[in-house]
Amino acid sequence: MGSWSCRVATPEDPASSRLVQSFWQFLPRAVVDGLRSAWHLESRRLQRRGHHTFSHRNDILTAWALTVLLFTGLCLTFGPAVLPYLLLQAVLGFCLLETVNYLEHYGLLRQRRPDGRHERVSPRHSWNSNNTVSNLLLFQLQRHSDHHANPLRRYQTLRHFDEAPQLPSGYATMIVAAGMGARVVAAHHGPQAQPPLRRRPVQSERPSIRRDCADRRADVRVRQPWPYSSSSPP
């Protein structure tokens, strides 16, 4: 989690969606590159501790083994007919997770400092929603900016920041909108950044994203292969 948080809102992070990118354009990269990135980070963690990558200390392999064990047990208990439902709920589960990732960091980009490192994560690098009902049901998950700015803070104590870009609605509404191909944009971005699909973008109350797009603080590169430099032209 710490390694992923360090790369959030950067071109190197597969879980950070790009400006004018629909959820369905984002999903393949998030799943494939996310798995590749997670394996790389876990391998580095184990190597630093002097352990082999393919061992019982590998959290990814452990999670996969437990999933296979659970599915096998359910199939033996209820019969093979339950397997399609298990696979379906797994697909729905990771799609829901990636939809939330898509919403939380859509189009936001941290700048590089003169030393080549990215600027420190701040509340303006995550989309927030201060919707009361959704926050109560999700343990303040929608106050995502405070989570990245202060990773050790408990979810139920996360705070709202006025400087953070605000989603137009709560997660329930935004997840449905994202699945229908809508994008979260703050304002009209000019002809160079028009959404490629015909669906109407969801408008946000934060016009600062339009200024960020103009001065290169918004990630507008959708078709350029990953990875790429934040200083390269669109």
N, C-alpha and C positions, 0 to 999 in steps of 0.2 A: 504494500500500500504506500509506503514512504517513497519508493522509487517511482511509482506511477504519479504520485502527487507532485514530485519534482519536475515532471515533464508535462504537466497539464497546461493546456492553452499554448502548446508549441506545435510546430509542424511534425515533430517526432512522435507525438502522442496519437495513437490510432483511435483513442476514445474521445478526442476533441473534434467535433464536426466543423466543417468549413462554411463560410458565408455563401448563401444561395444554394447550398447543397441540400437536397431532399433527404429524408430518412432512408429511403430505399437506395439512394446512391451511397449513403454513409455506411449502411449495414454490412456489406461484404468486406469492406476495408476494416471495419471495427472488429469483425469476428476473426478474419484470417490474420491480419496484422496484429490484432490484440493477442491472439494465441502465440504467435511468433515472438512478440515482445515479452509476454509473460514467461515463456520458456527461457528466453535469453536472460531475463532478470533473475529467475530462479537458479539457473546454472551459475551465474556470477555469484549469487549469494552462497551457494554450496561450495564453490571453488575457494571463496575467501575463507571459509571455515574448514577447508581441507577435506571436504567430502566429495564423493563421486556423484555426478549428476543423476545417474540411474541407480538410485538407492531408496530405501524406505524414508529417508529424510526429505525427499523431494515432495513438496506440498501438492504439486500438480498431479504427479503420479498417484499420490495417496488419495486425492479427491476422485480421480478416475476409477481407482480400484474400489473405493467405497460405493461409487455409483453403480458399477458393474455388479457388486455384491448385493446391493439393494434391489436392483432390477431382477437379478437372478432369483433372489428370495421371493419376490412378489410373483414372478412367473411360476415358480414351483408351488406357491400357495394358491394362486387363483387361475393358473393355466396360462398358456402362451397367448391367449386372446387379449390379455391385459397389456402386452408389449406395445402395440401401436399407440395406446393411450399414454403410456409412459413416455414414449418418444415424442408424442405431440405436446405433452406438457413441458418437456425439456426444451423444445423449440420455442414455445410460447414464453417460457421463462427467460431465455437469453435474449429473445426479441424485446421483451419488456425492459430488461436491464439496459440494452443498447439504446432503446428509445429514451430512457431517462438520461443516459450519457449524452445522447444527441441534443437534448434540450438544455442540459446544464452548462455546456461549454460552446454552444453554437456560435461560430464566427468570431470568437474572441482569440486574440493573439498577443502573447507576451513579447516585448521587444528585446533585442540583444543589447547588452551593455558593451562599452568599448573593449572590455577584456574578453568578449566572445561568449560570455555566459548570459543566460536569460535573466531578465529582471525578476525580482522576488514576486511570488504569488501574492496578490492582493484581492480584496473583495470584488473589484471590478472585472476580475477574470472568470467569474461564474455568474450564470443567470440565477436570479432569486425569484421566489414567489412567496409573498407574505400572506397567502390565503389561510385564514384561521382554521377552517374545518380540515383541509388537507394536511396542514402542519400538525394538527392534533392526531390525525390518523397515522401519519408517517413519521412521528417523532422528530419533527422539525427538519426533515430531509430537504424540504424546499428552500431552507435557508442555507443553501449550499456554499455560498461565498465564505461564510464564517468557517465552514468545515475545512476548506483548502487553506485559508489564511491562518487558521489555528487548528491543525490536524488532531491535536490531543484533546480538544474540547469535546465533551459528550454531546451526542446528537440532541438530546432533550434540552440542552442548555444553549443551543446555537442561537445567535443573535441576528437581527435584521440590520442591514447597512443601506442607507439611502444612496450611497455612491455606486452600489452594485446595479447592473442592468436588471430590470424587472420584467418577468414574463407577464403577458396580458391576462393570464388566468392561472388556476391551479393545475397540478399535474394531471388530474383526471381528464380535464378538457384538453390540455396540451398534448397528451399522449394520443388521444383520438385524432386531433388535428394533424399531428406528425404522421400518423399512419395513413391519413388521406392525402399526403403529399404536400401539406402546407409547410412553409418555412417561417421561422421566427426572425423577423427583420424589424428594425427600428423605424425606418423611413425609406423614402425613395433614394436609391443609391446611384442613380445615373445609368446611362445606357451600357456602361462597361460591366455592370454587376447585376443585370436584370436576371430574375429567376428563369432557368431554362425550361421549366414546365409551365403549364397554363393555369395551374391552381393559384388562387390568390394568396399572397403571403399574409401571415398573421401579424398585425401591427403591435408594436410594443410602445410603452409610454416613455422610452428612453431615447431621445433624439441624438444622444452623444455617440451612438454607434455609427451614425452617418458621418460625423466628424472623424471618428476613428478610422473609417474606411478611407477617407481622404488622406490621412497622414500615416497610413500603413499600420494601424493598430488592429485592423480586422483581417482575418484570414479569408481572402477572396479567391484563392487559387483552388479551383475544383478539378480541372482536367489535368493539371501538371502531375507527373508521376511522383510518388513518395519514395524516399525522403527528398527534401529540397531545402535550400537555404532561405531563411526569412528575408534576406536582402536581395533575392533574385527577383527579376521583374515578373508580373503576372502573365 
